[in-house]
Amino acid sequence: MIRRHCGLVVIDYLLYFHGNLIIFPAGMNHNSLVFSKRFREYAEFTLESRRYLIQSLYQRLMRLLPPKLIRLFALLLVAIGLALPLAGHAASTKGVWLRVDTRDATLTVMKGDEPQEVFRDIAIGRFGKTYFKKRGDRKTPLGRFTIAWIPGKSQYHRFLGLNYPDLERADRALIAGDITEAQWQAIRRASKARLRPPQDTPLGGYIGIHGTGDGDLAVHHQYNWTSGCIALTNEQIDRLINWVRVGTPVEIR
């Protein structure tokens, strides 16, 4: 439970989650953890509490601190935020998910920790990759996402839209002053409703996995050419579409 006391944010929580948080099924290694329902609830509670604290701290900092100190605090928050797990990925790893390796230029369909199909020679953003994507930088965002929408038509043959900007990124951007509180609230509402987040904020948008459309395959195989998306050939994404649905997790690293 979260409550206020004398102007301070106080968090009370029973030790309900003590013990038996993680179950190790027989034959599964450390990378194959199956998290219990209690742990998922705990992770969601932790993230929601942190977002509440972020909003509260942001409002106080804007009143009390000069801009330089706010930026310094934002950098600290970003460093902490990158190390925190996402509640959406604290679920069982038994399902299908996508692993995008930007260094090896591969997209691997995973089922648990077993690779099912590998797509090679993918292309990413023209100017590389980043944890701190901004609109127009033509970089691919690193992190954990889910497929949020799959439109029927696309100029790139097929398009699998990711839930970018995600709430974790929006939390950090709010403190850093990169987005307004109204934009943060809009992203937060979309995230809680599992809808496509706003695509027109300073964080950028329309990030996804797509084909080449009518593009030159020779260019695709030689260069990173996208504005931040992950590009496969049309034939590859036709095969990939059989593995995924809205809600499929995607890890870009």
C-alpha positions as CSV (number, residue, x, y, z in Angstrom):
1,M,0.0,0.0,0.0
2,I,1.2,3.5,-0.8
3,R,0.2,6.4,1.5
4,R,1.3,9.9,2.3
5,H,2.4,11.0,5.8
6,C,3.4,14.6,6.6
7,G,4.1,15.4,3.0
8,L,6.3,12.3,2.5
9,V,5.6,9.2,0.4
10,V,5.5,6.1,2.6
11,I,5.4,2.6,1.3
12,D,3.9,-0.1,3.4
13,Y,3.9,-3.7,2.2
14,L,3.4,-6.9,4.1
15,L,6.0,-9.6,3.9
16,Y,3.6,-11.6,1.8
17,F,6.3,-12.4,-0.7
18,H,8.8,-13.9,1.7
19,G,10.2,-17.2,0.5
20,N,9.3,-19.4,-2.5
21,L,9.6,-16.6,-5.0
22,I,11.3,-18.5,-7.7
23,I,10.8,-22.1,-8.6
24,F,13.5,-24.2,-10.2
25,P,11.8,-27.1,-12.1
26,A,13.8,-30.3,-12.5
27,G,16.1,-30.1,-15.5
28,M,15.9,-26.3,-16.0
29,N,19.0,-24.1,-15.8
30,H,19.4,-20.6,-14.4
31,N,18.2,-19.1,-17.7
32,S,15.0,-21.1,-17.6
33,L,13.5,-19.7,-14.4
34,V,9.8,-19.9,-14.0
35,F,8.6,-17.1,-11.8
36,S,5.7,-17.7,-9.6
37,K,2.5,-15.7,-9.6
38,R,3.5,-14.0,-6.4
39,F,6.8,-12.8,-7.9
40,R,5.0,-11.3,-10.9
41,E,2.7,-9.5,-8.5
42,Y,5.6,-8.3,-6.5
43,A,7.4,-7.1,-9.6
44,E,4.3,-5.2,-10.8
45,F,3.9,-3.7,-7.4
46,T,7.5,-2.6,-7.3
47,L,7.4,-0.9,-10.7
48,E,4.1,0.8,-9.9
49,S,5.5,2.1,-6.6
50,R,8.6,3.4,-8.4
51,R,6.5,5.2,-10.9
52,Y,4.5,6.8,-8.2
53,L,7.8,7.9,-6.5
54,I,9.1,9.2,-9.8
55,Q,6.0,11.4,-10.3
56,S,6.2,12.7,-6.8
57,L,9.9,13.4,-7.0
58,Y,9.6,15.1,-10.3
59,Q,7.0,17.5,-9.0
60,R,9.1,18.3,-6.0
61,L,12.3,18.7,-8.0
62,M,10.7,21.1,-10.5
63,R,9.8,23.4,-7.5
64,L,13.0,23.1,-5.5
65,L,16.0,22.4,-7.6
66,P,17.8,24.3,-10.4
67,P,17.8,22.7,-13.9
68,K,21.4,21.5,-13.6
69,L,20.7,19.4,-10.5
70,I,17.5,18.0,-12.0
71,R,19.6,16.8,-15.0
72,L,22.2,15.3,-12.7
73,F,19.4,13.5,-10.7
74,A,18.0,12.3,-14.0
75,L,21.2,10.6,-15.1
76,L,21.4,8.8,-11.8
77,L,17.8,7.6,-12.2
78,V,18.6,6.4,-15.7
79,A,21.5,4.4,-14.5
80,I,19.3,2.8,-11.8
81,G,16.4,2.2,-14.2
82,L,18.6,0.3,-16.7
83,A,19.4,-2.3,-14.1
84,L,15.8,-2.9,-13.0
85,P,13.7,-5.8,-14.5
86,L,10.5,-5.3,-16.4
87,A,7.4,-6.8,-14.9
88,G,6.2,-7.9,-18.3
89,H,9.2,-10.1,-18.6
90,A,9.0,-11.7,-15.2
91,A,6.6,-14.3,-16.5
92,S,7.4,-17.8,-17.6
93,T,9.9,-18.2,-20.4
94,K,8.0,-21.1,-21.9
95,G,6.4,-19.1,-24.6
96,V,7.7,-17.8,-27.9
97,W,9.7,-14.6,-27.9
98,L,12.1,-12.8,-30.2
99,R,15.8,-12.1,-29.6
100,V,17.3,-9.4,-31.8
101,D,21.1,-9.4,-31.7
102,T,22.3,-6.1,-33.3
103,R,25.9,-7.1,-33.2
104,D,25.4,-10.4,-35.1
105,A,22.6,-9.0,-37.2
106,T,20.3,-11.8,-36.4
107,L,16.7,-12.2,-35.2
108,T,16.1,-15.5,-33.4
109,V,12.7,-17.0,-32.6
110,M,13.0,-18.5,-29.1
111,K,10.8,-20.8,-27.3
112,G,11.9,-20.7,-23.7
113,D,15.6,-20.8,-24.0
114,E,15.6,-23.0,-27.1
115,P,16.1,-21.3,-30.6
116,Q,13.5,-22.3,-33.1
117,E,14.4,-20.3,-36.2
118,V,17.2,-17.8,-37.0
119,F,16.9,-14.9,-39.5
120,R,20.3,-13.6,-40.6
121,D,21.5,-10.4,-42.2
122,I,18.9,-8.1,-40.6
123,A,19.3,-4.4,-40.8
124,I,18.8,-1.8,-38.0
125,G,18.9,2.0,-37.7
126,R,21.2,3.8,-40.0
127,F,23.1,5.4,-37.1
128,G,23.2,2.3,-34.9
129,K,21.6,1.5,-31.6
130,T,20.9,3.3,-28.3
131,Y,19.2,3.0,-24.9
132,F,18.3,6.7,-25.2
133,K,16.4,7.0,-28.5
134,K,15.1,10.4,-29.5
135,R,12.8,11.3,-32.4
136,G,14.7,11.6,-35.7
137,D,18.0,10.1,-34.5
138,R,17.6,7.1,-36.8
139,K,18.8,4.7,-34.1
140,T,17.3,1.4,-33.0
141,P,16.2,1.4,-29.3
142,L,17.7,-1.4,-27.1
143,G,15.6,-3.0,-24.4
144,R,12.6,-5.3,-23.9
145,F,9.3,-4.7,-25.7
146,T,6.3,-6.5,-26.9
147,I,4.5,-6.5,-30.2
148,A,1.7,-4.0,-29.7
149,W,0.0,-4.0,-33.1
150,I,0.1,-5.7,-36.5
151,P,-1.5,-3.6,-39.3
152,G,-3.1,-5.2,-42.3
153,K,-1.0,-3.2,-44.8
154,S,2.4,-1.7,-44.8
155,Q,4.7,-0.1,-47.4
156,Y,7.4,-2.5,-46.0
157,H,5.3,-5.6,-46.9
158,R,4.6,-6.4,-43.3
159,F,5.0,-4.4,-40.0
160,L,5.0,-5.7,-36.4
161,G,4.7,-2.6,-34.3
162,L,6.5,-2.5,-30.9
163,N,5.2,-0.9,-27.7
164,Y,7.7,1.9,-28.0
165,P,8.0,4.2,-26.2
166,D,7.6,1.9,-23.3
167,L,6.7,3.0,-19.7
168,E,10.2,2.5,-18.3
169,R,11.7,4.8,-21.0
170,A,9.0,7.3,-20.4
171,D,9.7,7.3,-16.6
172,R,13.3,8.3,-17.2
173,A,12.4,10.8,-19.9
174,L,10.0,12.6,-17.6
175,I,12.7,13.1,-15.0
176,A,15.2,14.1,-17.6
177,G,12.8,16.7,-18.9
178,D,12.6,15.2,-22.4
179,I,8.8,14.7,-22.3
180,T,6.0,16.6,-20.5
181,E,3.9,15.2,-17.7
182,A,0.9,15.0,-20.1
183,Q,3.0,12.9,-22.5
184,W,4.1,10.7,-19.7
185,Q,0.5,10.2,-18.5
186,A,-0.6,9.3,-22.1
187,I,2.2,6.7,-22.4
188,R,1.2,5.4,-18.9
189,R,-2.4,5.0,-19.8
190,A,-1.6,3.2,-23.0
191,S,0.8,0.9,-21.2
192,K,-1.8,0.0,-18.5
193,A,-4.4,-0.7,-21.1
194,R,-1.9,-2.6,-23.3
195,L,-2.6,-0.3,-26.2
196,R,-0.2,1.3,-28.7
197,P,1.5,4.2,-26.9
198,P,1.6,7.7,-28.4
199,Q,3.9,7.8,-31.4
200,D,4.5,11.5,-31.7
201,T,6.5,12.4,-28.5
202,P,10.1,13.5,-28.5
203,L,11.1,9.9,-27.8
204,G,10.0,9.0,-31.3
205,G,7.7,6.2,-32.5
206,Y,6.7,3.8,-35.2
207,I,9.4,1.3,-34.2
208,G,8.9,-2.2,-35.2
209,I,10.0,-5.2,-37.3
210,H,9.3,-5.0,-41.0
211,G,10.2,-6.2,-44.5
212,T,12.0,-4.4,-47.3
213,G,8.9,-3.8,-49.4
214,D,10.0,-2.7,-52.8
215,G,13.4,-1.7,-51.6
216,D,16.7,-2.9,-53.0
217,L,17.8,-6.2,-51.5
218,A,21.5,-5.4,-52.3
219,V,21.3,-2.3,-50.1
220,H,19.5,-4.3,-47.4
221,H,22.3,-6.9,-47.2
222,Q,25.1,-4.3,-47.2
223,Y,23.9,-1.5,-45.0
224,N,21.9,-0.6,-41.9
225,W,19.3,1.6,-43.5
226,T,16.2,2.0,-41.4
227,S,15.0,4.9,-39.3
228,G,15.3,2.8,-36.1
229,C,13.3,-0.4,-37.0
230,I,14.5,-3.9,-37.4
231,A,14.3,-4.9,-41.1
232,L,14.1,-8.4,-42.6
233,T,13.6,-9.4,-46.2
234,N,10.0,-9.9,-47.3
235,E,10.5,-13.7,-47.5
236,Q,11.9,-13.7,-43.9
237,I,9.1,-11.7,-42.4
238,D,6.5,-13.9,-44.1
239,R,8.0,-16.8,-42.2
240,L,8.3,-14.8,-39.0
241,I,4.6,-13.8,-39.0
242,N,3.7,-17.4,-38.3
243,W,5.5,-17.3,-35.0
244,V,4.2,-14.1,-33.5
245,R,1.0,-12.3,-32.3
246,V,0.2,-9.2,-30.4
247,G,1.8,-9.5,-27.0
248,T,4.9,-11.5,-28.2
249,P,7.9,-10.3,-26.2
250,V,10.9,-8.9,-28.1
251,E,14.3,-8.3,-26.7
252,I,16.7,-6.0,-28.7
253,R,20.3,-6.1,-27.6
